[in-house]
Every structure is written in structure tokens, then in C-alpha cells.
Amino acid sequence: MWGRKSKPDVSAAAAEAPSPLTQAMHQARLEAAERTSVVVDLRDAELARLELLNEALDPLFAQIPPDAELFDRGISRGDTPRLWLDSVAHIAMGRDKRQYRLLHDTRIGRHVLAESHEIPEIVQAVTTYIARRLVERQRALDEDPDYVNRVTPKAAAREHRRRRWRTFRVLLLGFVVGIVTLIIAALIFAARFSQ
């Protein structure tokens, strides 16, 4: 009707007997789905274990003085879930996904501070880590006790803005130098091939 051509009927025998490649692809899809679900289940198990540890750390973090803004605890939910304590220390699960690992990033690499399957042992290791960080902070403040009094929040904000502008100026200078370099390279390239 209206000039449409009818579609040829696919034979029932061809529809019932899929090719070996089609069967193999179907099986491969099923296996990939099973592996994906296992990976998702493992990641969910890691997150659940890290959330349990996070809850166990609540009393410890409640004892930290409010003026010590060194710690920013939270769980990152990436490919490798982590419980961050601050910007340089976090807890991740070990290879067996049951072992907690307290890791500390330094200039020369990552160090394992503690490993355990038990939450109380990791809580104790985190307590030791936090105590060391607080002692370091106190020593730094003891070296210059008037620092906190000298630097007002207004002055700190002004210095922060100044650093931001300085960074922007360096970025702009690098951009200009890059453009000039490209122009000079293009002129040299054009001069060599025009001869």
C-alpha cells in the first residue's frame, strides 16, 4: 500500500538456530555481566567496611579541638574507595578486600602506617596518627606563638587573593610565551620551506 515494499519473511529455521558465533557472543555477554556484578559487589563491600570504620572513628574525631582544622574526613567512592583522614592520609582496603590499610603520602612515596583486619587496631593507629599531627601543629605554633594573633582573617584572605592573582599572572605569562614561541616556530618553518 502506498508504494511500500513488503519485507521478506525470515525463515523460521534461521530464527531458531543461531550461529555458533552468536551463541559465543551471548555467553561472553553473560560472563561479562557476572564479572561486573562481582566487581560492583566487591566495591559495595569495601564501602560498607569503610563506613563501619568511619562510624568507629566518630568518637575520636569528636575529641579533636575545633581550632585544629587539619583533618577533613570523608569517603571517596571512586574505583578504589578510600576513607580520607586529611589531605595526605587515607584508609583503603587491602588486596583481599577485608584488610584495612592506613596509608600516608609523603614526598618520597606512600607509606603503610598500619594494616589489620580488625577495626579497633586501625582506630588505635588512626589515634596515634592524629596525635602526632596535633603535636606537630602545636610545635609549629610554639615556635611562633604570636602568629595566630598577628594574622587576622582579613589579612589571611588578602594574602590568599594575592596568591591567586600571582598564579593567574604566571599562567598568563606562560600562555603569552607559548604563543610567541609558536609564532617564531611558524616563521622559521615558513622561511625554511619557502626557499
matplotlib code that plots the C-alpha trace (Angstrom):
import matplotlib.pyplot as plt

x = [0.0, 1.2, 4.2, 5.9, 7.6, 6.9, 9.8, 10.8, 9.8, 12.7, 12.6, 11.6, 14.6, 17.1, 15.5, 15.5, 19.1, 21.5, 25.1, 27.9, 29.3, 26.0, 25.9, 29.5, 28.8, 25.7, 27.8, 30.6, 28.0, 26.6, 30.1, 31.0, 27.7, 28.6, 32.1, 30.7, 28.2, 31.0, 33.2, 30.2, 29.5, 33.2, 33.2, 30.0, 31.5, 34.6, 32.4, 30.4, 33.6, 34.9, 31.6, 31.8, 35.3, 34.2, 31.5, 34.0, 36.2, 33.4, 34.3, 37.9, 37.2, 34.8, 37.7, 39.8, 39.9, 37.7, 40.5, 42.7, 41.5, 44.0, 41.5, 38.9, 37.4, 35.3, 34.8, 35.7, 33.7, 35.9, 37.4, 39.3, 37.1, 39.1, 38.4, 40.3, 41.5, 43.3, 44.9, 47.8, 46.5, 43.7, 42.5, 42.0, 41.1, 43.9, 44.1, 41.8, 39.2, 39.0, 42.2, 42.3, 45.4, 46.3, 48.4, 50.4, 51.5, 54.9, 57.3, 59.2, 56.2, 53.4, 54.0, 51.8, 51.4, 49.2, 47.5, 44.9, 41.7, 40.3, 38.6, 39.9, 43.5, 43.0, 41.2, 44.3, 46.6, 44.5, 44.5, 48.3, 48.5, 46.1, 48.1, 51.3, 49.7, 48.4, 51.8, 53.4, 50.8, 51.4, 55.2, 54.8, 52.6, 55.0, 57.9, 55.9, 53.2, 52.0, 51.4, 47.7, 47.3, 49.2, 47.4, 43.8, 41.2, 41.1, 44.9, 44.8, 42.0, 44.1, 47.1, 45.0, 43.7, 47.3, 48.5, 45.6, 46.4, 50.1, 49.2, 47.0, 49.7, 52.2, 49.7, 49.0, 52.8, 53.2, 50.3, 51.9, 55.3, 53.8, 52.0, 55.2, 57.1, 54.6, 54.7, 58.5, 58.5, 55.9, 58.1, 61.2, 59.3, 57.9, 61.3, 63.0, 60.4, 59.9, 63.5]
y = [0.0, 3.5, 2.2, 0.4, -2.8, -5.7, -7.1, -10.6, -13.1, -14.5, -18.3, -19.9, -22.2, -19.4, -17.6, -20.8, -21.9, -19.1, -19.4, -20.5, -17.0, -15.6, -18.2, -17.4, -13.7, -14.3, -16.4, -13.7, -11.1, -13.2, -13.7, -10.0, -9.2, -11.7, -10.2, -6.7, -7.6, -9.3, -6.1, -4.0, -6.3, -6.1, -2.3, -2.2, -4.4, -2.2, 0.9, -0.9, -1.8, 1.7, 3.2, 0.9, 2.1, 5.7, 5.3, 3.8, 6.9, 9.3, 9.5, 10.1, 13.0, 14.5, 14.9, 16.9, 20.6, 22.7, 25.2, 22.4, 22.4, 19.8, 16.9, 16.6, 13.1, 11.6, 8.6, 8.9, 6.5, 6.0, 2.9, 2.4, 3.6, 5.4, 6.9, 10.1, 11.4, 14.5, 15.6, 13.1, 10.1, 7.7, 4.2, 1.8, -1.9, -4.4, -6.8, -9.3, -6.6, -7.5, -5.9, -2.2, -0.3, 3.2, 4.9, 8.2, 10.0, 11.8, 13.5, 10.2, 8.0, 6.3, 4.6, 2.0, 3.1, 0.2, -2.9, -5.0, -7.0, -5.6, -2.2, -1.5, -1.9, 0.6, 3.0, 2.9, 3.5, 6.5, 7.8, 7.7, 9.4, 12.2, 12.6, 13.0, 15.6, 17.6, 17.6, 18.8, 21.6, 22.6, 22.7, 24.9, 27.2, 27.2, 28.3, 31.5, 31.9, 35.3, 34.1, 33.4, 36.8, 38.6, 37.2, 38.3, 36.6, 39.7, 39.6, 35.9, 36.4, 39.3, 37.0, 34.3, 36.7, 37.9, 34.3, 33.6, 36.7, 35.8, 32.3, 33.8, 36.2, 33.3, 31.3, 34.3, 34.8, 31.2, 31.4, 34.5, 32.9, 29.8, 31.9, 33.8, 30.6, 29.1, 32.3, 32.2, 28.5, 29.1, 31.9, 29.7, 26.8, 29.1, 30.7, 27.2, 25.8, 29.0, 28.8]
z = [0.0, -0.8, -2.6, 0.3, -0.4, 1.9, 3.9, 3.1, 5.6, 7.6, 7.6, 10.9, 10.7, 10.5, 13.5, 15.6, 15.0, 16.0, 14.7, 16.9, 16.9, 18.2, 20.9, 21.9, 22.0, 24.1, 26.5, 26.6, 27.5, 30.3, 31.7, 31.5, 33.3, 36.1, 36.4, 36.5, 39.2, 41.2, 40.9, 42.0, 44.9, 46.0, 45.8, 47.8, 50.4, 50.5, 51.0, 53.7, 55.6, 55.3, 56.5, 59.6, 60.3, 59.7, 62.4, 64.8, 64.3, 65.2, 69.0, 68.1, 65.8, 68.3, 70.7, 68.2, 69.2, 66.9, 66.2, 64.7, 61.1, 60.0, 59.3, 56.7, 57.0, 54.2, 52.0, 48.3, 46.1, 43.1, 41.5, 44.8, 47.7, 50.4, 53.8, 53.9, 57.2, 55.8, 52.6, 53.0, 54.9, 54.0, 54.7, 51.8, 51.7, 51.1, 48.2, 49.9, 50.5, 54.2, 55.5, 56.4, 55.3, 56.8, 54.2, 54.4, 51.2, 51.5, 49.1, 48.6, 48.2, 50.0, 53.3, 55.1, 58.7, 59.7, 58.4, 60.1, 59.7, 63.0, 63.3, 66.9, 65.8, 62.9, 65.2, 67.5, 64.6, 63.4, 67.0, 67.0, 63.6, 64.7, 68.0, 66.0, 63.7, 66.6, 68.3, 65.0, 64.8, 68.4, 67.9, 64.9, 66.8, 69.8, 67.5, 66.7, 69.3, 68.1, 64.6, 65.2, 66.8, 64.1, 61.2, 61.1, 59.0, 56.8, 56.2, 55.5, 52.9, 51.3, 51.1, 49.6, 46.9, 46.2, 45.7, 43.3, 41.2, 41.2, 40.0, 37.3, 36.1, 35.8, 33.9, 31.6, 31.1, 30.2, 27.7, 26.0, 25.9, 24.3, 21.6, 20.9, 20.6, 18.2, 16.0, 15.9, 15.1, 12.3, 10.9, 10.9, 9.4, 6.6, 6.0, 5.5, 3.2, 1.1, -0.2]

ax = plt.figure().add_subplot(projection="3d")
ax.plot(x, y, z, "-o")
ax.set_aspect("equal")
plt.show()
